[in-house]
Structure formats: C-alpha cells, structure tokens
Amino acid sequence: MKYIKASEAPLESTNAIKIHDAADFEGMRKAGRFAAEVLDMITPHVQPGVTTEELDRICHEYIVDHGHVPAPLNYRGFPKSICTSINHVVCHGIPGPKKLKNGDILNIDVTPIVDGWYGDTSRMFFVGTPSVKAKRLVDITYECLMRGIAQVKPGNTMGDIGHAIQEYAESERCGVVEVFCGHGLGRIFHDAPNVLHYGNPGEGPEIKEGMFFTIEPMINLGTSEVKVLSDGWTAVTRDKSLSAQFEHSMGVTADGVEIFTKSPKGWTKPPYD
C-alpha cells in the first residue's frame, strides 16, 4: 500500500493512503464535532410516531442553517441528507414516510461537510422501550466499535482492528457484516484505506500517524449475510434479524488515536439521558 502526503495528493479518491498534518487535524476536529452535534440535536426527536423523513428534514435544516453541506444528499443519486436504518436494515436506509414505533431500534448516519472537511458518524437510537435482545445487540455493537478503536495506533495494522471486532462479535454469537466497511476520509467522502471489520492480526495496511479513517461495524443478531433492496441503497439482513451500527471518524496520532466525532454532550450509546 502506498502512502502519500495529503498536501501533495489530488482532491480525489486514490489507491494511496493520505498522511495528514496538524492543520488537517484541526479541520477534521471542526467537521467531526459538528457531525456529533447534529446527532446530539436530533436525539430528543427520535420518538414513536415520528417519520424518518421528518428526522431528515430537521437534520438537513440544522446543517444548512449552520452554513454547512449534507454530503449524502445527491451523492451517487442518494435522495436524502441522512441515512436512517431501522431494525433489520443494516445501512443506507432512505428516510421516508414510515412512522417509528415503540421498540424500534434506529441508526442515524450523518456526514456534514464543514469548510471542505467531511465529518462522518452514526449512532444507534432506541424508539421507546427496546426488547432485551435489541438492547443486547446495540451494547455488543458499541463494544465492537470501541475494541476496534483501541487497536488504532502507529505500528498496528488494519487486520488488528478487524480481528478485535470480529473476535468479540462472534464470541457473542453475532454476525459481522463483511460487504460494507469503514474508509479513509478527510477532504474526500470515501478514500483509501478500506477498513474491514473482520480479519487477522498483523495483516492489511500498516497504521501510520496522520491517517484519517472511519470505523463503523455493522453487527447482526443472526448471520452476516445481507441483500440490497430494489432502491439500490437499502441493505437488509437476509434472515431478517436485527442489525446495529456505530461509527466514528478518527485520526492516528503519534501514540494512539483521536476520535473526531465524540458527542459534545458526552453521549456514547443509548439510552441517552
């Protein structure tokens, strides 16, 4: 895998991993913090009876009113400003007129562009009171995210991240979605490297100071198999089991990792009090 200085790289996705400087870190801090603010803002609106289309409208207006741009809107034809994935939807759910009901679990994924930088993050939400199995899945998925992040430091590899996630998820009898992955980002929405949520220790690209990427494990209560619906976006579990996901954007520091998308309110996983 090739590594290049971000300052010398074209503003497009390449097969090379970009290495960023201190000024770039500052840009990502602003973008990441605002992305997390959007999720903090929308939290009290996630209630039984609200439509995902309404949640999209609120997030869109909040992003635009602050002078920023919702990256998903019209990205490769995606029609909305956020992704809303309910229950057995794995990712890329399109907001629509369906009303949330008590017991649903919901992932909201946002990516505002702030001064040219992409802040990408998602969280799970409980609609009313979740089932015991739904709460267990969400807890396991958050733990998968944090175990993956714990492997981020110079000298480790992408395989170390994936292995930590896979080992824990499978020990809890859950399936790790393999067809979707985390990704490099910065001034590009999706860039190298691909961040797999499964793998073997010591394999894959080496993690180096200055890399920016997301970790965003999708964990299923059933098997890992998914299918994409006819809209070309919505991915669902093949066995209709529940699925959950959390996502953070981060940068590799000299001795570890800086998470750009931590909640300003200190919220990590639901319930958010």
Order of alpha helices (4+ residues) and beta strands (2+ residues): beta-beta-alpha-alpha-beta-beta-beta-beta-beta-beta-beta-alpha-alpha-beta-beta-beta-beta-beta-beta-beta-beta-beta-beta
